[in-house]
Amino acid sequence: MPLTCPACGFKNPDRAKFCNECGAALGPKREKPRGLRHARTTERRHATVLFADIQGYTSLSAQIDPEELHEIMDPIYATMARAVTAHGGTVAKYLGDSVMALFGVPEAHEDDEARAVRCALELHRRMADYPEIEGRKLALTIGVNAGLVVAGDIGAAQKSDFDALGDTVNVAARLQGRAQAGQVFASDHVYRRARPQFNWEPVGPFELKNVPYLVHAYNVVGERDPLEVAKFVGAGMAKLCGREDEMDTVNSILKAVANSSGCVLGVRGEAGVGKSRLVYELRARAQDFGFGTLVGRTLSYGQNMPLMPIKEIVRLFAGLKEHEEAGFARERVREVFSPCWADAEIREIRVTTLAWFLGYPFADSVVENLEGKAKQSLLEVSLNEFFVALTSGRKIGKPLVVVLEDMHWADGATRDWVVQFARLMKDKPILLVLVYRPGLERDWSSEDLAAFSEISLAPIKTGAVGEMVSSILVVDETPAELARFVAQKSQGNPFFAEELLKHLLEEGVVAREPSPPGAPTTATITRPLDTVDIPSSVQALILSRVDRLETATRRTLQEASVVGRIFLKRILAEISSARGQFSRHLDRLSDLEMIFEQSRLPEL
């Protein structure tokens, strides 16, 4: 009689002990010994921890009835939880007047530190907008730290909760205790990982209770505008290495677009492989060719923010900061966008529509009186006409490059706008650059759209990694051992290579060797390279990819890692819980380039 899997419903042979589909145990459940009946799982991993404390809570709780206090605090906690969730975090627990949130657990993202800081700023904004309670204004103090934690079901066997433990958690809580109302105190680790996106001021160093070392910290003053971020990052970029063929393609496309042949260019590649670096070079080359450039980005939580990168482009073009004063913003929108339309009536409709789009509506405007699809259609027309006007009007009046970064995170409305705009720009001098990771493929040939080209970025070769190392170190000669080490550990991923090399410099493993005037400069290795720990930023990128895997496939990858960096398929098959799905899991991991097949020869 076939055995039905209780987990997935798959029909298995009657003697099977494990499901051939998902690997779950079959047969009658055995009673666990008393005290062990609660399934508990914990995991050691890198995480970012945020503590937020409500100032004024203690005195408030002493003045009012506990039930009334609960009614007051419940919506505040709900507001805070929504902000944490919107930025990809998880509320681990509430501690009276405090909230502890985790970023990177249970799912990692390569920008968890930046997510946590953005969430902290958002929490302050939401609390500032919250009405007074019993005649007093509540405020938050926030601390953020990142590092290793043990996360999972923590507590007594009969009652455990999702939580995290470790020195990282303790330091985050202590930093929150040092912050004043409205401040965000972040550790040095968070500062180094999220530095380009925000403005900071140093505080401390602090001697924190039960922390046996000085903690250097920074107060987060606010978020930088994207244009500032681009300048900040671009100033420290390593030389573009190993991308000569790709830049030849870019040059050819720019020449075609300059002759009014609109084009959509896809730049595709895994995280860290150099998409943004290539686009930075593309923009510089476009400016040399006389193009105007506009850039918008989608943040990693942008699926719930319609037209996010388009809105950013429009806002930056108007010279507006986020959360600008409404009266000034409306005047600025009218001043900047009016020259795009000659007809006065059409101009009024389009300008007020763009103002509404940015969140600064004019009273009694046409768009305010529309609903649903009619409002959306008016917005699309206004946006399309705005971009096209830039190629001929006095604001730019030249060929245009529009870059949409991180399109793999874009919402449906943004993707729909890209398709319909690609129809409009066929004979316009516009290059629309879409930057994305694998998985955002589309058959452009089946539609009547502008020409489409794609640059698919692969890891750079060892020689290019060596050239990149010399560029970052600013030396003429790089030790061959160092170039091989960085190439091997990074697997040709430029971001991994750069982060690893910066880590080696910070740790003093690599040093620049002073040389006499006129002599070639070189670098020296001060201790064995095989003793170096991989920096957390690289770990976060890898973890984010692993966390996106299906549970059973991720389990196979974990089992392979136990066998070793190089493993035999037959040995892994013996210990794998995947059973009938084992080969499918390996194929999936190979397609994602998480494992690489070295030989198809029979294993002895």
Salt bridges, closest charged atoms under 4 A:
GLU31 OE2 - ARG37 NE 3.57
GLU43 OE1 - ARG45 NH1 3.45
GLU110 OE2 - ARG437 NH2 1.94
ASP111 OD1 - ARG115 NE 2.89
ASP112 OD1 - HIS109 ND1 2.99
GLU113 OE2 - HIS46 NE2 3.30
GLU113 OE2 - HIS189 NE2 3.86
GLU113 OE1 - ARG193 NE 3.83
GLU122 OE1 - ARG125 NH2 2.88
GLU122 OE2 - ARG126 NE 2.93
ASP161 OD2 - LYS159 NZ 3.37
ASP163 OD2 - LYS93 NZ 2.98
ASP188 OD2 - ARG192 NE 2.95
GLU223 OE2 - ARG118 NE 2.70
GLU223 OE2 - ARG297 NH2 3.67
ASP225 OD1 - ARG315 NH1 3.43
GLU246 OE2 - ARG243 NH1 3.83
GLU270 OE2 - ARG545 NH2 3.26
GLU281 OE1 - ARG277 NH1 3.01
GLU312 OE2 - ARG297 NE 3.05
GLU335 OE2 - ARG332 NH1 3.65
GLU348 OE1 - ARG334 NH1 2.77
GLU385 OE1 - ARG350 NE 2.79
ASP406 OD1 - HIS408 NE2 3.82
ASP427 OD1 - LYS428 NZ 3.04
GLU441 OE2 - ARG268 NE 2.65
GLU447 OE1 - ARG423 NH2 3.13
GLU447 OE2 - ARG442 NH2 2.29
ASP448 OD1 - LYS426 NZ 2.66
GLU467 OE2 - LYS239 NZ 2.86
GLU498 OE2 - LYS502 NZ 3.56
ASP547 OD2 - ARG45 NH2 2.49
GLU550 OE2 - ARG588 NE 3.98
GLU559 OE2 - ARG555 NE 3.35
GLU597 OE1 - ARG600 NE 3.18
GLU603 OE1 - ARG570 NE 3.91
